[in-house]
């Protein structure tokens, strides 16, 4: 159980880092890749 909570916390940290990276990034393709990754992580965090 502790591992699952820890993994979820890591995902939340990754999510926050990706959101900050998205704010800084200018290249449209890189922005799309970051958005896709954020979407994927958000699905996992909501479980």
FENVENKA-V82969 format. One record per backbone hydrogen bond with DSSP energy under -0.5 kcal/mol. CO is the residue of the C=O (numbers start at 1). NH is the residue of the N-H. Records with the same first field share a line. If there is no record, write none. Layout:
# FENVENKA-V82969
CO=NH, NH
This chain:
# FENVENKA-V82969
1=5
2=6
3=7
4=8
5=9
6=10
7=11
8=12
9=13
10=14
11=15
12=16
13=17
14=18
15=19
16=20
17=21
18=22
19=23
20=24
21=25
27=31
28=32
29=33
30=34
31=35
32=36
33=37
34=38
35=39
36=40
37=41
38=42
39=43
40=44
41=45
42=46
43=47
44=47
